[in-house]
Amino acid sequence: MKRSQQSFDEESERKYIALTASVNKLYCAILPDQEAVKISELSALFNVIADKIRALSPEADITEVMGKVDKLLDDLIEAKGYVIRDKRGPYGTYNVNLN
């Protein structure tokens, strides 16, 4: 199965970002142990590279999906008018318990 260069790059980016998240979890898990100091610079480097990858990745265009969601919600949710019930007693007074 032949993969295009673009799909390989996208897959590599996703894997790298996932691995960076794992490194961050492990780093935070060993804090405040002094051993964490040994890998803090490496962890920071991984984060900087992951941030650069995210910055270079194009933003996803979700306008079409959002339009479909809006239409679906409009079709499924109907607003009903407010019903105001008359709570007055037989002589035009409100039912008030004076006890």
N, C-alpha and C positions, 0 to 999 in steps of 0.2 A: 504494500500500500504506500503510495507516494504522497507525501505531504508537501503543501506549498510552504515556501519560506515564511510567509506571513503567519500562517496558522502555527507553525513551529515556534515563531517568536512570541506569539500571544500565549501559547501553552507554556513556554519557558518563563514568561513574565508572571503568569498566574502561579506557577510552581515556586518561583523565587519569592514572591510576596507571601505565599502560604508558609514557606520555610522561615522567612523572616518573622512572621507572626509566632511561629513555634519557638524560635530563638528568644523572642521577647517574653513569652510565657515562662520559659525555663529560667531566663535571667531574673524575672520578677519573683519566681518561686524560690530562688536561693537567697534573695535579699533578706535580711541585712548581713548575711554571712560574708566574711572577708574574702572568700573565694570569688564572690561576684565581681570584685574589683578587677580580677585578672581578665575577665571577659567583657567588661563594660565598654572598652574602646572598640572591640570587635562587634559587639551588639550595636553600638552607635553607627559604625560603618555600614552594617547591613541595613539599618534604618534609612540612612542617607541614600544609599543606592535604590532602595525600594521607593523612597519619595521621588527620586529622579525618574524612575520607571513610570510611576503614576502620573507625574507631570507631563511626560512625553506621550502618554496614551491619550487618544482622542476621547472626548466625552461622548457618552452614548446619547443618541437622539431618541427620546421616548415620547415625543409629541404625538405620534400616531397611536401609541399604546394608551396614552392618557386620554386622547380623544375617544377611543373605544370604551375605556372605563367610564368616562363621563356619560357617554350615550347609554351604556348599560345601566348605570345608576339612575339616569333619568327615566329609563323604561321601567325599572323595577320599583322605584320609590315614588309613590304618589302622595302629594300633600293633601290632607283633608282639611276642610274648614273647621273652625273652632265651634264647639257646641257649648252654649251658655245655658245652663239650666236655671229655671226660676226657683229659688229656694224660699220664696215668701210663703207665709202661712195663709190661712183662709181669709184673713181680714187685711191683707196687703202688708203684713208685718213679717219680718224675718223670724225664723224659728230660733229663739234665744232662750237658753236655759238660765233662769234667774236664780236658781238654787245654789 
